[in-house]
Amino acid sequence: MTYPFSALVGQQELRLALVLNAVSPAVGGVLVRGEKGTAKSTAVRAMTALLPAVRVVPGCRFSCEPGSADPACPDGPHPADGGALERPARLVELPVGASEDRLVGALDLERALAEGVKAFEPGLLAAAHRGILYVDEVNLLHDHLVDLLLDAAAMGASHVEREGVSVTHAARFLLVGTMNPEEGELRPQLLDRFGLTVEVAASRDTDERVEVVRRRLAYDADPAGFADSWAAQEREVRERIAAARALLPEVRLGDSALRQIAATCAAFEVDGMRADIVMARTATALAAWAGRTVVLAEDIRQAALLALPHRRRRNPFDAPGLDEDTLDQALAEAAAQSEPDPEAEPDKDPDDPDPDGDGNGPGGGGGIPPQPADGPPDAADSPDSPAESPAAPGSGAPDAEGAPGPGSPREQPAAAAEAPFRVRPLTVPGLGEGAAGRRSRARTAHGRTTGARRPRGALGKLHLAATVQAAAPHQRARGRSGPGIVVRADDLREAVREGREGNLVLFAVDASGSMAARQRMSAVKGAVLSLLLDAYQRRDKVGLVTFRGKDAELALPPTSSVDAGAARLERLPTGGRTPLAAGLLKAHDVLRVERLRDPARRALLVVVTDGRATGGPEPLAYAARAARLLAATGTAAVVVDCESGPVRLGLAGTLAADLGGVAVTLGELRAETVSSLVKDFRRAA
């Protein structure tokens, strides 16, 4: 029993975005961003019950519409008088770990080779046709599935081809995704495919939180009874959606409104024209939802708040969002340059208690109660807030007299990072078998074919030549008589492919006092920020270990969110001694745990230091032993040598040798430096 949509508390923007897509599927779906435990998935699943029923051809696995069936439907052709069947709209969930065949469908290649028959088993794209395709944790979806989704969303069809045997079917669906930004961001191409985006957060209002718990407990105790108690409100919202759908073709989008939309998108410098189109469709859906036939300025403003925030990111470290003051200014300037639309005013009734049509006036909610004014949590309540807190032992905070405590590092203000740059390629040697990415060589499901092997479980990509070669010697014994070849399961060979994998890039950053000398830390932060950007582009996980004073700490556990890594790096203070061995041992412990969690993901350790070690007896010898311990695990390592000045000790090179890795200077880390060296070498040759 699905939780009722009308019983959701708060989340006004989320529910409005879902309703608008129900009114006009052309809006293009919703991306729901927010912290865990904020009813993102619950709201999406509840929305399905409000969608109108779908008429389909009986027996068609691809949900063809009677009277306008897909001519390329694999189950076709369908007779014109074959009747019709009405069923509820589907919500199809795409698991993050789904295979390509599960998404697009699978061809029975054994039957295709032996009998010449296209035996096709539909995938999730076929099931989602004319319904909702829902991806929870969409930001964790593998790249090859993202590419297939993009192709289907762009063409409205799914095309499956295996060794010359192809099948095409319609795949038009409403794409809805939920994600927690702490786990990583989406690729820009997929981000732009979502028509609208909504940020959700748990309410800080006590009464609202109490109501959420009360309703949830009531639902858990008696799901059917709870649903019955909300049946009237559900029916009201369902009828209002149907009425808005019927009114939608009559909604007028005047030239003045179009100019406001275009001016707003230009003011925010969004890429391409998709934002303008989505805003226009959203504004018309808002007008239809409000029962109007003319789009008003309020509709355009609300459409911008839903359609533009995720289209304004210029790099992975930009937070999505929209400055409402800039939005109001852009709308005002566009309105001043446009002549008034004489048809816009008659629909606005001065006695209407809800003149904006947003459902927030008395009696205008239609089952969607207004969202209480709820600002974000105070900065002091945030775990990452720089607000003052009681000093902990060894934290470096001053004591009552204002002097650092005994053994505390003399903490210096966090240095600003220099501008990021393109870095030289850093890879893990050898051939891995990890998740698809763009860093190190690996055996993957996609890439260039390097050989063939017997299938390990379900058949992947067929190696046609190797399969025919395996079956050919047995044709006479198998009694072949027709033009086809007789193929059996043990003849099948799958292609072995080589592509690229994503790695775990663990940064061990020296934040001691020596790194703060001569503004060195700004350059170091710029280099690490550049490496984080490179990790984002290569689909890596990242982690951050810092060491200074007496110990090392895991500042960022391994995650797919490079944004979190950049935020931790920005606030990184410096000062104190250099416990290099402690930093290496902490990195060793982190990598040991990660190998148990994900054995297939290989690690790349990037140590950012000048190679100095202080504190305790024989600190350099202790650091060398810790480095050799890491080398014994086979961990690939790169030491970024931050030493500067006329006198250099070369300690970073010694550390790299103990790690079994390589050392590069900050200057050599730049890709431009590598390109110039290659050009000089070619010129000399």
TAHUHU-V766236 format. One record per residue. N is the residue number from 1. RES is the residue in three letters. D_FIRST is the distance of its C-alpha to the first C-alpha in Angstrom with 1 decimal. Layout:
N:RES:D_FIRST + N:RES:D_FIRST
This chain:
1:MET:0.0 + 2:THR:3.8 + 3:TYR:6.6 + 4:PRO:8.9 + 5:PHE:12.0 + 6:SER:14.3 + 7:ALA:13.5 + 8:LEU:14.9 + 9:VAL:18.3 + 10:GLY:21.3 + 11:GLN:21.3 + 12:GLN:22.9 + 13:GLU:24.5 + 14:LEU:21.4 + 15:ARG:19.5 + 16:LEU:22.7 + 17:ALA:23.2 + 18:LEU:19.8 + 19:VAL:20.5 + 20:LEU:24.0 + 21:ASN:22.9 + 22:ALA:20.8 + 23:VAL:23.9 + 24:SER:26.2 + 25:PRO:25.0 + 26:ALA:28.7 + 27:VAL:28.3 + 28:GLY:27.4 + 29:GLY:24.2 + 30:VAL:23.5 + 31:LEU:24.4 + 32:VAL:22.8 + 33:ARG:25.2 + 34:GLY:24.8 + 35:GLU:24.9 + 36:LYS:22.3 + 37:GLY:19.6 + 38:THR:19.5 + 39:ALA:15.9 + 40:LYS:17.2 + 41:SER:14.4 + 42:THR:11.7 + 43:ALA:13.6 + 44:VAL:14.1 + 45:ARG:10.5 + 46:ALA:9.8 + 47:MET:13.0 + 48:THR:12.1 + 49:ALA:10.5 + 50:LEU:13.9 + 51:LEU:16.1 + 52:PRO:18.3 + 53:ALA:18.0 + 54:VAL:20.4 + 55:ARG:23.4 + 56:VAL:24.4 + 57:VAL:27.2 + 58:PRO:26.2 + 59:GLY:26.4 + 60:CYS:26.9 + 61:ARG:25.1 + 62:PHE:25.9 + 63:SER:24.3 + 64:CYS:27.7 + 65:GLU:27.9 + 66:PRO:30.0 + 67:GLY:33.4 + 68:SER:33.4 + 69:ALA:32.4 + 70:ASP:33.3 + 71:PRO:36.8 + 72:ALA:36.3 + 73:CYS:33.1 + 74:PRO:33.5 + 75:ASP:32.2 + 76:GLY:34.6 + 77:PRO:36.7 + 78:HIS:34.6 + 79:PRO:36.5 + 80:ALA:36.6 + 81:ASP:35.8 + 82:GLY:33.1 + 83:GLY:30.5 + 84:ALA:27.2 + 85:LEU:23.5 + 86:GLU:20.7 + 87:ARG:17.4 + 88:PRO:14.6 + 89:ALA:15.7 + 90:ARG:14.8 + 91:LEU:14.0 + 92:VAL:16.3 + 93:GLU:16.7 + 94:LEU:20.3 + 95:PRO:21.0 + 96:VAL:24.0 + 97:GLY:25.9 + 98:ALA:25.4 + 99:SER:28.6 + 100:GLU:30.3 + 101:ASP:29.8 + 102:ARG:26.1 + 103:LEU:26.1 + 104:VAL:28.7 + 105:GLY:28.9 + 106:ALA:31.5 + 107:LEU:34.7 + 108:ASP:36.2 + 109:LEU:39.6 + 110:GLU:41.2 + 111:ARG:40.8 + 112:ALA:41.8 + 113:LEU:45.1 + 114:ALA:45.9 + 115:GLU:44.9 + 116:GLY:44.6 + 117:VAL:41.0 + 118:LYS:38.3 + 119:ALA:35.4 + 120:PHE:32.5 + 121:GLU:29.0 + 122:PRO:26.8 + 123:GLY:25.2 + 124:LEU:22.4 + 125:LEU:24.6 + 126:ALA:24.7 + 127:ALA:20.9 + 128:ALA:20.5 + 129:HIS:23.3 + 130:ARG:22.5 + 131:GLY:19.1 + 132:ILE:18.2 + 133:LEU:19.6 + 134:TYR:18.1 + 135:VAL:20.3 + 136:ASP:19.5 + 137:GLU:22.8 + 138:VAL:24.6 + 139:ASN:27.9 + 140:LEU:27.9 + 141:LEU:27.7 + 142:HIS:30.8 + 143:ASP:33.6 + 144:HIS:33.7 + 145:LEU:30.1 + 146:VAL:30.7 + 147:ASP:33.7 + 148:LEU:31.8 + 149:LEU:29.2 + 150:LEU:32.1 + 151:ASP:33.8 + 152:ALA:30.9 + 153:ALA:30.1 + 154:ALA:33.8 + 155:MET:34.5 + 156:GLY:31.3 + 157:ALA:31.8 + 158:SER:31.6 + 159:HIS:34.8 + 160:VAL:35.1 + 161:GLU:38.6 + 162:ARG:39.8 + 163:GLU:43.6 + 164:GLY:44.3 + 165:VAL:41.4 + 166:SER:39.1 + 167:VAL:36.1 + 168:THR:34.8 + 169:HIS:31.7 + 170:ALA:30.1 + 171:ALA:27.5 + 172:ARG:26.8 + 173:PHE:23.6 + 174:LEU:22.3 + 175:LEU:22.8 + 176:VAL:20.7 + 177:GLY:21.6 + 178:THR:21.1 + 179:MET:23.9 + 180:ASN:25.7 + 181:PRO:29.3 + 182:GLU:30.6 + 183:GLU:29.8 + 184:GLY:31.9 + 185:GLU:32.2 + 186:LEU:31.6 + 187:ARG:34.4 + 188:PRO:35.9 + 189:GLN:35.4 + 190:LEU:31.6 + 191:LEU:31.5 + 192:ASP:33.3 + 193:ARG:30.9 + 194:PHE:28.2 + 195:GLY:28.9 + 196:LEU:27.7 + 197:THR:27.2 + 198:VAL:25.8 + 199:GLU:26.7 + 200:VAL:24.2 + 201:ALA:25.2 + 202:ALA:24.1 + 203:SER:25.6 + 204:ARG:28.7 + 205:ASP:28.4 + 206:THR:28.0 + 207:ASP:26.4 + 208:GLU:23.8 + 209:ARG:22.9 + 210:VAL:22.8 + 211:GLU:20.3 + 212:VAL:18.0 + 213:VAL:18.1 + 214:ARG:17.9 + 215:ARG:14.6 + 216:ARG:13.1 + 217:LEU:14.4 + 218:ALA:13.2 + 219:TYR:9.5 + 220:ASP:10.2 + 221:ALA:12.1 + 222:ASP:9.9 + 223:PRO:6.2 + 224:ALA:6.7 + 225:GLY:10.2 + 226:PHE:9.7 + 227:ALA:7.9 + 228:ASP:10.8 + 229:SER:13.3 + 230:TRP:12.8 + 231:ALA:12.7 + 232:ALA:16.5 + 233:GLN:16.5 + 234:GLU:14.0 + 235:ARG:16.2 + 236:GLU:19.3 + 237:VAL:18.4 + 238:ARG:17.5 + 239:GLU:20.9 + 240:ARG:22.7 + 241:ILE:21.7 + 242:ALA:22.9 + 243:ALA:26.1 + 244:ALA:26.7 + 245:ARG:26.4 + 246:ALA:28.9 + 247:LEU:31.2 + 248:LEU:31.2 + 249:PRO:34.1 + 250:GLU:36.3 + 251:VAL:36.0 + 252:ARG:39.4 + 253:LEU:39.9 + 254:GLY:43.6 + 255:ASP:46.1 + 256:SER:46.1 + 257:ALA:42.4 + 258:LEU:42.9 + 259:ARG:45.8 + 260:GLN:43.8 + 261:ILE:41.1 + 262:ALA:43.8 + 263:ALA:45.7 + 264:THR:42.7 + 265:CYS:41.8 + 266:ALA:45.5 + 267:ALA:45.9 + 268:PHE:43.1 + 269:GLU:44.7 + 270:VAL:41.5 + 271:ASP:42.1 + 272:GLY:42.1 + 273:MET:41.0 + 274:ARG:37.2 + 275:ALA:36.8 + 276:ASP:38.8 + 277:ILE:36.8 + 278:VAL:33.4 + 279:MET:34.7 + 280:ALA:35.9 + 281:ARG:32.7 + 282:THR:30.7 + 283:ALA:33.3 + 284:THR:33.1 + 285:ALA:29.3 + 286:LEU:29.7 + 287:ALA:32.3 + 288:ALA:30.2 + 289:TRP:27.2 + 290:ALA:29.9 + 291:GLY:31.1 + 292:ARG:34.5 + 293:THR:36.5 + 294:VAL:38.5 + 295:VAL:37.5 + 296:LEU:38.8 + 297:ALA:39.8 + 298:GLU:36.8 + 299:ASP:34.6 + 300:ILE:36.7 + 301:ARG:36.6 + 302:GLN:32.8 + 303:ALA:32.6 + 304:ALA:35.0 + 305:LEU:33.0 + 306:LEU:30.0 + 307:ALA:32.0 + 308:LEU:34.9 + 309:PRO:34.2 + 310:HIS:33.2 + 311:ARG:36.2 + 312:ARG:38.8 + 313:ARG:38.9 + 314:ARG:42.4 + 315:ASN:42.0 + 316:PRO:39.4 + 317:PHE:40.4 + 318:ASP:39.9 + 319:ALA:36.9 + 320:PRO:35.0 + 321:GLY:35.4 + 322:LEU:37.3 + 323:ASP:40.2 + 324:GLU:39.6 + 325:ASP:43.3 + 326:THR:44.2 + 327:LEU:41.5 + 328:ASP:43.0 + 329:GLN:46.5 + 330:ALA:45.7 + 331:LEU:44.1 + 332:ALA:47.1 + 333:GLU:49.6 + 334:ALA:48.0 + 335:ALA:47.9 + 336:ALA:51.6 + 337:GLN:52.6 + 338:SER:50.8 + 339:GLU:52.1 + 340:PRO:50.0 + 341:ASP:47.8 + 342:PRO:49.0 + 343:GLU:45.8 + 344:ALA:43.5 + 345:GLU:44.7 + 346:PRO:44.4 + 347:ASP:40.6 + 348:LYS:40.7 + 349:ASP:41.1 + 350:PRO:42.9 + 351:ASP:41.3 + 352:ASP:37.7 + 353:PRO:35.9 + 354:ASP:33.9 + 355:PRO:36.6 + 356:ASP:34.9 + 357:GLY:31.9 + 358:ASP:29.6 + 359:GLY:27.5 + 360:ASN:28.9 + 361:GLY:31.3 + 362:PRO:30.9 + 363:GLY:28.4 + 364:GLY:27.9 + 365:GLY:24.5 + 366:GLY:22.4 + 367:GLY:19.4 + 368:ILE:20.5 + 369:PRO:22.6 + 370:PRO:25.6 + 371:GLN:25.7 + 372:PRO:28.1 + 373:ALA:31.2 + 374:ASP:30.5 + 375:GLY:33.0 + 376:PRO:32.8 + 377:PRO:33.6 + 378:ASP:37.3 + 379:ALA:39.1 + 380:ALA:40.2 + 381:ASP:36.7 + 382:SER:36.0 + 383:PRO:36.7 + 384:ASP:38.7 + 385:SER:40.7 + 386:PRO:44.5 + 387:ALA:44.9 + 388:GLU:47.4 + 389:SER:46.5 + 390:PRO:48.7 + 391:ALA:50.8 + 392:ALA:49.9 + 393:PRO:52.7 + 394:GLY:53.9 + 395:SER:51.9 + 396:GLY:55.0 + 397:ALA:54.5 + 398:PRO:57.7 + 399:ASP:58.7 + 400:ALA:60.0 + 401:GLU:63.3 + 402:GLY:61.5 + 403:ALA:62.6 + 404:PRO:60.3 + 405:GLY:59.6 + 406:PRO:61.5 + 407:GLY:60.3 + 408:SER:58.0 + 409:PRO:57.9 + 410:ARG:59.5 + 411:GLU:56.4 + 412:GLN:57.1 + 413:PRO:54.9 + 414:ALA:52.4 + 415:ALA:54.1 + 416:ALA:52.7 + 417:ALA:52.0 + 418:GLU:54.1 + 419:ALA:52.7 + 420:PRO:50.8 + 421:PHE:52.5 + 422:ARG:51.8 + 423:VAL:52.3 + 424:ARG:53.9 + 425:PRO:51.6 + 426:LEU:50.9 + 427:THR:49.5 + 428:VAL:49.0 + 429:PRO:51.6 + 430:GLY:50.8 + 431:LEU:48.0 + 432:GLY:44.4 + 433:GLU:41.1 + 434:GLY:38.7 + 435:ALA:36.0 + 436:ALA:37.3 + 437:GLY:39.1 + 438:ARG:42.6 + 439:ARG:44.8 + 440:SER:46.2 + 441:ARG:46.9 + 442:ALA:44.4 + 443:ARG:43.2 + 444:THR:40.1 + 445:ALA:38.2 + 446:HIS:40.0 + 447:GLY:43.7 + 448:ARG:47.0 + 449:THR:47.5 + 450:THR:49.8 + 451:GLY:49.7 + 452:ALA:47.8 + 453:ARG:46.3 + 454:ARG:44.5 + 455:PRO:40.7 + 456:ARG:39.0 + 457:GLY:35.8 + 458:ALA:34.3 + 459:LEU:37.0 + 460:GLY:37.0 + 461:LYS:39.6 + 462:LEU:42.0 + 463:HIS:45.7 + 464:LEU:47.2 + 465:ALA:50.9 + 466:ALA:50.3 + 467:THR:48.2 + 468:VAL:50.9 + 469:GLN:53.6 + 470:ALA:51.9 + 471:ALA:51.5 + 472:ALA:54.9 + 473:PRO:57.2 + 474:HIS:55.3 + 475:GLN:55.4 + 476:ARG:58.4 + 477:ALA:57.2 + 478:ARG:53.9 + 479:GLY:55.7 + 480:ARG:54.9 + 481:SER:56.2 + 482:GLY:54.4 + 483:PRO:54.1 + 484:GLY:51.0 + 485:ILE:51.1 + 486:VAL:49.5 + 487:VAL:47.0 + 488:ARG:45.3 + 489:ALA:42.7 + 490:ASP:45.3 + 491:ASP:47.1 + 492:LEU:44.2 + 493:ARG:45.0 + 494:GLU:42.8 + 495:ALA:44.3 + 496:VAL:44.9 + 497:ARG:44.5 + 498:GLU:45.7 + 499:GLY:44.1 + 500:ARG:43.3 + 501:GLU:41.0 + 502:GLY:39.7 + 503:ASN:41.2 + 504:LEU:40.8 + 505:VAL:43.5 + 506:LEU:44.4 + 507:PHE:46.8 + 508:ALA:49.2 + 509:VAL:50.9 + 510:ASP:54.1 + 511:ALA:53.9 + 512:SER:57.2 + 513:GLY:60.1 + 514:SER:62.0 + 515:MET:59.2 + 516:ALA:59.6 + 517:ALA:63.3 + 518:ARG:64.6 + 519:GLN:61.1 + 520:ARG:60.0 + 521:MET:56.5 + 522:SER:55.8 + 523:ALA:56.7 + 524:VAL:54.7 + 525:LYS:51.5 + 526:GLY:52.1 + 527:ALA:52.4 + 528:VAL:49.2 + 529:LEU:47.4 + 530:SER:48.7 + 531:LEU:47.5 + 532:LEU:44.0 + 533:LEU:44.0 + 534:ASP:45.2 + 535:ALA:42.4 + 536:TYR:39.8 + 537:GLN:41.4 + 538:ARG:41.6 + 539:ARG:37.9 + 540:ASP:39.0 + 541:LYS:37.5 + 542:VAL:39.8 + 543:GLY:40.8 + 544:LEU:43.6 + 545:VAL:46.0 + 546:THR:48.7 + 547:PHE:51.8 + 548:ARG:54.4 + 549:GLY:56.4 + 550:LYS:56.0 + 551:ASP:52.6 + 552:ALA:49.9 + 553:GLU:46.2 + 554:LEU:43.1 + 555:ALA:42.5 + 556:LEU:39.6 + 557:PRO:37.7 + 558:PRO:37.2 + 559:THR:34.6 + 560:SER:34.0 + 561:SER:34.6 + 562:VAL:38.3 + 563:ASP:37.7 + 564:ALA:37.3 + 565:GLY:40.5 + 566:ALA:42.4 + 567:ALA:41.4 + 568:ARG:42.6 + 569:LEU:45.7 + 570:GLU:46.5 + 571:ARG:46.6 + 572:LEU:48.5 + 573:PRO:51.6 + 574:THR:54.8 + 575:GLY:57.6 + 576:GLY:59.0 + 577:ARG:60.1 + 578:THR:58.8 + 579:PRO:57.0 + 580:LEU:56.7 + 581:ALA:56.2 + 582:ALA:53.4 + 583:GLY:51.6 + 584:LEU:52.1 + 585:LEU:50.9 + 586:LYS:47.8 + 587:ALA:47.1 + 588:HIS:47.8 + 589:ASP:45.2 + 590:VAL:42.5 + 591:LEU:43.2 + 592:ARG:43.2 + 593:VAL:39.7 + 594:GLU:38.5 + 595:ARG:40.1 + 596:LEU:38.0 + 597:ARG:34.8 + 598:ASP:35.6 + 599:PRO:38.7 + 600:ALA:38.8 + 601:ARG:39.2 + 602:ARG:42.8 + 603:ALA:44.1 + 604:LEU:46.8 + 605:LEU:48.4 + 606:VAL:50.1 + 607:VAL:52.5 + 608:VAL:53.9 + 609:THR:57.0 + 610:ASP:60.8 + 611:GLY:61.2 + 612:ARG:62.8 + 613:ALA:61.9 + 614:THR:63.1 + 615:GLY:62.8 + 616:GLY:63.7 + 617:PRO:66.4 + 618:GLU:66.5 + 619:PRO:63.4 + 620:LEU:64.0 + 621:ALA:64.5 + 622:TYR:61.3 + 623:ALA:59.4 + 624:ALA:61.0 + 625:ARG:59.8 + 626:ALA:56.2 + 627:ALA:56.4 + 628:ARG:57.7 + 629:LEU:54.8 + 630:LEU:52.4 + 631:ALA:54.6 + 632:ALA:54.4 + 633:THR:50.6 + 634:GLY:51.2 + 635:THR:49.5 + 636:ALA:50.8 + 637:ALA:52.3 + 638:VAL:53.8 + 639:VAL:55.9 + 640:VAL:56.3 + 641:ASP:59.8 + 642:CYS:59.9 + 643:GLU:63.6 + 644:SER:65.8 + 645:GLY:69.3 + 646:PRO:72.7 + 647:VAL:72.6 + 648:ARG:69.8 + 649:LEU:69.4 + 650:GLY:67.2 + 651:LEU:64.9 + 652:ALA:61.8 + 653:GLY:63.3 + 654:THR:64.1 + 655:LEU:60.5 + 656:ALA:59.3 + 657:ALA:61.7 + 658:ASP:60.4 + 659:LEU:56.8 + 660:GLY:57.8 + 661:GLY:56.7 + 662:VAL:58.3 + 663:ALA:59.4 + 664:VAL:59.3 + 665:THR:60.6 + 666:LEU:58.7 + 667:GLY:60.8 + 668:GLU:60.2 + 669:LEU:56.5 + 670:ARG:56.7 + 671:ALA:56.1 + 672:GLU:59.1 + 673:THR:61.3 + 674:VAL:60.4 + 675:SER:61.1 + 676:SER:64.5 + 677:LEU:65.4 + 678:VAL:64.6 + 679:LYS:66.7 + 680:ASP:69.6 + 681:PHE:69.5 + 682:ARG:69.6 + 683:ARG:72.4 + 684:ALA:74.4 + 685:ALA:73.9
